Amino acid sequence: MAGQGSPITGIIEESEVVIDFGQYEGRTIKDVAELDPTFYDRLVQERDSGAFSIRRHRDKTFRLFMNPLSKVDH
């Protein structure tokens, strides 16, 4: 994704963002793209809906958090 960024994480590398919910909790976005392309595509589609957000955790990692009111199946 050199030059254009990630469709989910923007300018943050997908290998640097850890999912903090559901069956892929603890895996990076990059891992999920390889393990479950369908779920990855759903995350891409939901990016602008407010279904999730990326935050910097206390341990300085980036985490993808799910909005508890989201309708994304996780």
C-alpha positions as CSV (number, residue, x, y, z in Angstrom):
1,M,0.0,0.0,0.0
2,A,2.9,2.2,-0.5
3,G,2.0,5.8,-1.3
4,Q,-1.7,5.5,-0.9
5,G,-2.2,4.2,2.7
6,S,-4.7,1.7,4.0
7,P,-8.4,1.8,3.2
8,I,-9.0,1.1,6.9
9,T,-6.1,2.7,8.8
10,G,-5.2,5.6,6.6
11,I,-1.5,6.5,7.0
12,I,-0.9,4.0,9.8
13,E,0.6,0.7,8.6
14,E,-1.9,-2.2,8.9
15,S,0.7,-4.2,10.6
16,E,0.8,-1.7,13.4
17,V,-3.0,-1.7,14.2
18,V,-4.3,-4.4,16.5
19,I,-8.0,-5.4,16.5
20,D,-9.5,-5.0,20.0
21,F,-12.7,-6.9,19.6
22,G,-14.3,-10.2,18.3
23,Q,-12.7,-13.3,17.0
24,Y,-9.7,-11.5,15.7
25,E,-8.9,-9.7,18.9
26,G,-5.1,-9.3,19.3
27,R,-4.5,-9.8,15.5
28,T,-3.3,-7.0,13.3
29,I,-5.3,-5.6,10.4
30,K,-2.7,-7.0,8.1
31,D,-3.2,-10.5,9.6
32,V,-7.0,-10.2,9.1
33,A,-6.5,-9.1,5.5
34,E,-4.7,-12.4,4.9
35,L,-6.9,-14.7,7.2
36,D,-10.4,-13.4,6.3
37,P,-10.5,-11.1,3.3
38,T,-14.3,-11.0,3.6
39,F,-14.2,-9.5,7.1
40,Y,-11.4,-7.1,6.0
41,D,-13.7,-5.9,3.1
42,R,-16.5,-5.3,5.6
43,L,-14.2,-3.2,7.7
44,V,-13.3,-1.2,4.6
45,Q,-17.0,-0.7,3.8
46,E,-17.7,0.4,7.4
47,R,-14.8,2.8,7.7
48,D,-16.7,6.0,7.3
49,S,-19.9,4.9,9.1
50,G,-18.4,5.4,12.6
51,A,-18.5,1.6,13.3
52,F,-15.0,1.7,14.7
53,S,-12.1,4.0,15.5
54,I,-8.4,3.7,15.9
55,R,-6.9,4.9,19.2
56,R,-3.5,4.9,20.7
57,H,-3.5,2.6,23.7
58,R,-1.6,3.2,27.0
59,D,1.1,0.7,25.8
60,K,1.6,3.0,22.7
61,T,0.1,0.5,20.3
62,F,-2.7,1.4,17.9
63,R,-6.0,-0.4,18.5
64,L,-9.0,-0.7,16.4
65,F,-12.0,-0.3,18.7
66,M,-15.6,-1.2,17.8
67,N,-18.4,1.2,18.5
68,P,-20.7,-0.8,20.8
69,L,-23.8,0.4,18.9
70,S,-22.3,-0.7,15.6
71,K,-24.2,-3.2,13.4
72,V,-20.9,-4.8,12.1
73,D,-21.0,-8.5,12.9
74,H,-17.9,-9.1,15.0
